Every structure is written in C-alpha cells, then in structure tokens.
Amino acid sequence: MAHRLSLRRTTIFRKLIHTLKILHYSANLSHHATEFMPPSNPDNPIMTIGEVADYLKVTERTIYRLAGAKQIPAFKVGGSWRFSKPAIDGWIQDKSSMKSNSIAQQTQ
C-alpha cells in the first residue's frame, strides 16, 4: 500500500514538473516572439490589434470581438489579425455619417 501511494505521488510530481516545463517554454516563446517583431512605425498603414485598440480608445477584447464578427475591416496574417489604417479611418467615417444621418431623420 505504501509503495502504491509513493508511486502515485511520484507520477503526480512528474506530471506537475512536465506541465511547469511546458508553461515555462511557452512563456519564453511568446517573450522571444515579440523581440523579433519590428518596431511599430507611425507611418505604417498596417496595424495590429493593440494599435487599433489604442487608436480607437477601446480594449483589445473589443477589437477581437468586432473583427471576429466582421464588424470592422480586418484580415488575418498567419492567424493574427491585421488592420489597414485607411480602411479603419473609412470605417470610422461611415459609422459617423450613419449616426448623423440617423439623427437628421429623427429630427425631421
């Protein structure tokens, strides 16, 4: 019985160590991946999720939701969302004109 309990503890301990190694490896990969991304250029017409969120003063989660629902102009590159700044500016203009048209119709 004691041997069986010891074996069970050893197995659990090994699984825990394995999981921790995977988490550590994953954290290091994501840290190193950002080191290889070129610095953001303000003149670059292609924006990331974070840049669009900052630009629109909303959370990244909101941008993910809008992009996933195809409510904001976006495209994917290698599984990552990207946004064209001119398309985002046009989308803002469209949303603004739709709202002003709606208000004008209500006042008539």
HUHUDA-V149636 format. One record per residue. N is the residue number from 1. RES is the residue in one small letter. PHI is phi as a letter, one per 20 degrees, with the letter a starting at -180 (999 if undefined). PSI is psi in radians with two decimals (NA if undefined). Layout:
n:N res:RES phi:PHI psi:PSI
n:N res:RES phi:PHI psi:PSI
//
This chain:
n:1 res:m phi:999 psi:-0.80
n:2 res:a phi:f psi:-0.65
n:3 res:h phi:f psi:-0.72
n:4 res:r phi:f psi:-0.74
n:5 res:l phi:f psi:-0.73
n:6 res:s phi:f psi:-0.71
n:7 res:l phi:f psi:-0.71
n:8 res:r phi:f psi:-0.77
n:9 res:r phi:f psi:-0.73
n:10 res:t phi:f psi:-0.76
n:11 res:t phi:f psi:-0.79
n:12 res:i phi:f psi:-0.75
n:13 res:f phi:f psi:-0.77
n:14 res:r phi:f psi:-0.73
n:15 res:k phi:f psi:-0.69
n:16 res:l phi:f psi:-0.81
n:17 res:i phi:f psi:-0.75
n:18 res:h phi:f psi:-0.79
n:19 res:t phi:f psi:-0.75
n:20 res:l phi:f psi:-0.67
n:21 res:k phi:f psi:-0.74
n:22 res:i phi:f psi:-0.79
n:23 res:l phi:f psi:-0.74
n:24 res:h phi:f psi:-0.78
n:25 res:y phi:f psi:-0.77
n:26 res:s phi:f psi:-0.74
n:27 res:a phi:f psi:-0.71
n:28 res:n phi:f psi:-0.65
n:29 res:l phi:f psi:-0.82
n:30 res:s phi:f psi:-0.59
n:31 res:h phi:f psi:-0.77
n:32 res:h phi:f psi:-0.52
n:33 res:a phi:f psi:-0.67
n:34 res:t phi:f psi:-0.42
n:35 res:e phi:f psi:-0.49
n:36 res:f phi:e psi:-0.18
n:37 res:m phi:f psi:2.34
n:38 res:p phi:f psi:2.62
n:39 res:p phi:f psi:2.59
n:40 res:s phi:f psi:2.35
n:41 res:n phi:d psi:2.18
n:42 res:p phi:f psi:-0.40
n:43 res:d phi:e psi:-0.09
n:44 res:n phi:f psi:2.19
n:45 res:p phi:f psi:-0.10
n:46 res:i phi:d psi:2.25
n:47 res:m phi:c psi:2.68
n:48 res:t phi:e psi:3.05
n:49 res:i phi:g psi:-0.85
n:50 res:g phi:f psi:-0.71
n:51 res:e phi:f psi:-0.71
n:52 res:v phi:f psi:-0.71
n:53 res:a phi:f psi:-0.77
n:54 res:d phi:f psi:-0.76
n:55 res:y phi:f psi:-0.73
n:56 res:l phi:e psi:-0.05
n:57 res:k phi:l psi:0.81
n:58 res:v phi:c psi:3.07
n:59 res:t phi:e psi:2.78
n:60 res:e phi:f psi:-0.59
n:61 res:r phi:f psi:-0.69
n:62 res:t phi:f psi:-0.73
n:63 res:i phi:f psi:-0.74
n:64 res:y phi:g psi:-0.77
n:65 res:r phi:f psi:-0.81
n:66 res:l phi:f psi:-0.75
n:67 res:a phi:f psi:-0.75
n:68 res:g phi:f psi:-0.57
n:69 res:a phi:e psi:0.06
n:70 res:k phi:l psi:0.65
n:71 res:q phi:e psi:-0.04
n:72 res:i phi:c psi:2.48
n:73 res:p phi:f psi:2.11
n:74 res:a phi:b psi:2.83
n:75 res:f phi:b psi:2.82
n:76 res:k phi:d psi:2.46
n:77 res:v phi:c psi:1.97
n:78 res:g phi:l psi:0.58
n:79 res:g phi:n psi:-0.05
n:80 res:s phi:d psi:2.39
n:81 res:w phi:f psi:2.45
n:82 res:r phi:c psi:2.70
n:83 res:f phi:c psi:2.42
n:84 res:s phi:e psi:2.17
n:85 res:k phi:g psi:-0.78
n:86 res:p phi:g psi:-0.64
n:87 res:a phi:f psi:-0.68
n:88 res:i phi:f psi:-0.75
n:89 res:d phi:f psi:-0.72
n:90 res:g phi:f psi:-0.69
n:91 res:w phi:f psi:-0.72
n:92 res:i phi:f psi:-0.77
n:93 res:q phi:f psi:-0.75
n:94 res:d phi:f psi:-0.79
n:95 res:k phi:f psi:-0.69
n:96 res:s phi:f psi:-0.73
n:97 res:s phi:f psi:-0.61
n:98 res:m phi:f psi:-0.71
n:99 res:k phi:f psi:-0.74
n:100 res:s phi:f psi:-0.61
n:101 res:n phi:f psi:-0.69
n:102 res:s phi:f psi:-0.73
n:103 res:i phi:f psi:-0.72
n:104 res:a phi:f psi:-0.69
n:105 res:q phi:f psi:-0.61
n:106 res:q phi:f psi:-0.54
n:107 res:t phi:e psi:-0.23
n:108 res:q phi:e psi:NA
//
